[in-house]
């Protein structure tokens, strides 16, 4: 096996292990949530979760899709007219 093949094999193995770990972490988180839900007595939280679930199943509203399409068009017309993330966070930190 060449050095290049060895590196590729190692990288693939590393990525596979990370994906496997991520999957197991997601599964563990879901199990924790299931246990939490079975014990939950707060009706308000249950209602909020039901609203959240309905929104997730429904997807984006037409208004949100239109807004995203509008902003994408603005970006495509002038991709250089963007804000730097660091500047945005600084502005937020300064209270706008």
Secondary structure, 3 states (H helix, E strand, C coil): CCHHHHHHHHHHHHHHHHHHHHHHHHHHHHHHHHHHHHHCCCHHHHHHHHHHHHHHHHCCCHHHHHHHHHHHHHHHHCCCCCCCHHHHHHHHHCCC
